């Protein structure tokens, strides 16, 4: 079996995003444990639509507190209007207003790593843009199915201001 071809990627749009507060389940990951992220989503899935103060049907996977060595925190969560109503089981991260390049990943999540590599190693160096020291996130619509080859999700890469 041959390795999948790394996808060519381009942002579908650029966004100036307002403040977002994402609440959900949080874990710390290393490169050796990234494959455990789907288990975090499985634990969070029963709470989707039931998180106090949830704002929309979108779900978010937020990567933050990266150390440049492949270690980072990740929240599987939803946007909330207010953290005061959250129980202790939920943690949150506040995303400040930020400029983003928004990319689409088509298909199931088996090749998500390839899309991230194409963004970081191909698109970003050739784009003239610079990644900001801010959380990056994945945004999933309510109909996203991680096993459906027709599914589409978004990757929001924070950029330095122009």
C-alpha positions as CSV (number, residue, x, y, z in Angstrom):
1,X,0.0,0.0,0.0
2,X,1.4,3.4,-0.9
3,X,1.5,6.4,1.3
4,X,-1.2,9.0,0.7
5,X,-0.2,12.0,-1.3
6,X,0.1,15.1,0.8
7,X,-2.7,17.4,-0.2
8,X,-2.1,20.8,-1.8
9,X,-3.8,23.4,0.4
10,X,-4.8,26.9,0.2
11,X,-7.0,28.9,2.6
12,X,-10.6,29.1,1.6
13,X,-10.8,32.5,3.3
14,X,-9.2,34.9,5.8
15,X,-11.1,35.8,8.9
16,X,-10.9,38.5,11.6
17,X,-12.4,36.5,14.4
18,X,-13.9,38.1,17.6
19,X,-13.3,36.8,21.0
20,X,-14.4,33.1,21.4
21,X,-14.7,31.2,24.7
22,X,-14.5,27.4,24.2
23,X,-15.4,25.1,27.0
24,X,-15.1,21.3,27.1
25,X,-12.8,18.6,28.1
26,X,-9.1,19.3,28.2
27,X,-6.0,17.2,28.1
28,X,-2.2,17.6,27.6
29,X,-0.7,15.8,24.6
30,X,2.7,15.0,23.3
31,X,3.6,13.9,19.8
32,X,3.6,10.3,21.1
33,X,0.0,10.7,22.5
34,X,-1.7,12.7,19.7
35,X,-3.5,9.5,18.6
36,X,-5.4,9.7,21.9
37,X,-7.3,12.9,20.8
38,X,-10.2,10.9,19.3
39,X,-10.8,9.3,22.7
40,X,-11.1,12.8,24.2
41,X,-13.8,13.5,21.6
42,X,-15.6,10.3,22.5
43,X,-15.7,11.4,26.1
44,X,-16.9,14.8,25.2
45,X,-19.5,13.7,22.6
46,X,-22.4,13.1,25.2
47,X,-22.1,16.7,26.4
48,X,-22.5,18.3,22.9
49,X,-25.7,20.4,23.0
50,X,-25.8,20.1,26.8
51,X,-23.0,22.4,27.9
52,X,-24.5,25.3,29.9
53,X,-24.4,28.5,27.8
54,X,-23.5,26.7,24.5
55,X,-23.8,29.3,21.7
56,X,-24.1,27.2,18.5
57,X,-23.9,23.8,16.9
58,X,-20.2,24.1,16.0
59,X,-17.7,22.0,18.0
60,X,-14.1,23.1,18.3
61,X,-10.8,21.3,18.9
62,X,-8.4,24.0,20.2
63,X,-4.6,23.5,20.4
64,X,-2.9,25.9,22.8
65,X,0.0,26.1,25.3
66,X,2.4,24.6,22.7
67,X,6.0,24.4,23.7
68,X,7.6,24.1,20.3
69,X,8.6,20.5,21.0
70,X,5.3,18.9,20.1
71,X,3.6,19.2,23.5
72,X,0.3,21.1,23.8
73,X,-3.0,21.3,25.5
74,X,-6.2,20.5,23.6
75,X,-9.8,21.1,24.4
76,X,-12.6,19.3,22.7
77,X,-15.5,21.8,23.2
78,X,-18.1,24.2,22.2
79,X,-18.4,28.0,22.2
80,X,-20.1,29.3,25.4
81,X,-21.5,32.7,26.2
82,X,-20.6,32.6,29.9
83,X,-18.2,30.5,31.9
84,X,-20.0,31.2,35.2
85,X,-22.6,28.5,34.5
86,X,-20.0,25.7,33.8
87,X,-19.5,22.8,36.2
88,X,-16.1,21.7,37.4
89,X,-15.9,19.0,34.8
90,X,-15.5,21.6,32.0
91,X,-12.4,23.7,31.4
92,X,-12.2,26.6,29.0
93,X,-9.9,28.7,26.9
94,X,-10.5,32.3,25.7
95,X,-9.5,33.0,22.2
96,X,-8.7,36.7,21.7
97,X,-9.6,38.6,18.6
98,X,-7.3,37.3,15.9
99,X,-6.7,37.2,12.1
100,X,-6.9,33.6,10.7
101,X,-6.3,31.7,7.5
102,X,-9.1,29.2,7.3
103,X,-8.5,25.9,5.5
104,X,-10.8,23.0,4.7
105,X,-10.0,19.3,5.4
106,X,-12.2,17.1,3.2
107,X,-12.9,13.5,4.1
108,X,-12.4,11.4,7.2
109,X,-9.8,12.3,9.9
110,X,-7.3,9.5,8.9
111,X,-5.4,12.1,6.8
112,X,-5.9,15.2,9.0
113,X,-2.2,15.0,9.9
114,X,-1.4,15.3,6.1
115,X,-3.5,18.5,5.8
116,X,-1.8,20.0,8.8
117,X,1.7,19.2,7.4
118,X,0.7,20.7,4.1
119,X,-0.4,23.9,5.8
120,X,2.7,24.3,8.0
121,X,5.4,23.0,5.6
122,X,4.0,24.0,2.2
123,X,1.5,26.8,2.3
124,X,2.8,28.9,5.3
125,X,6.5,29.2,4.1
126,X,5.3,30.1,0.5
127,X,2.5,32.5,1.6
128,X,4.4,35.5,3.0
129,X,2.3,35.1,6.1
130,X,3.6,34.4,9.6
131,X,1.8,32.2,12.2
132,X,0.9,34.1,15.4
133,X,1.7,32.8,18.8
134,X,-2.0,32.1,19.5
135,X,-4.2,29.0,19.7
136,X,-5.1,27.3,16.4
137,X,-8.3,25.4,16.2
138,X,-10.5,23.0,14.2
139,X,-14.1,23.8,13.7
140,X,-16.7,21.1,13.0
141,X,-20.3,21.6,11.8
142,X,-23.1,19.7,13.5
143,X,-23.3,17.2,10.6
144,X,-19.6,16.4,10.6
145,X,-18.9,12.6,10.7
146,X,-15.3,11.7,11.3
147,X,-15.7,8.5,9.4
148,X,-17.5,9.9,6.3
149,X,-15.2,10.6,3.3
150,X,-17.5,13.5,2.2
151,X,-17.3,15.4,5.5
152,X,-15.6,18.8,5.7
153,X,-14.1,20.6,8.7
154,X,-12.1,23.8,9.0
155,X,-8.7,24.5,10.4
156,X,-8.2,28.0,11.6
157,X,-4.5,29.1,11.6
158,X,-3.7,32.3,13.6
159,X,-1.7,34.8,11.7
160,X,0.3,37.8,12.6
161,X,-1.3,41.2,11.8
162,X,-0.4,42.7,8.4
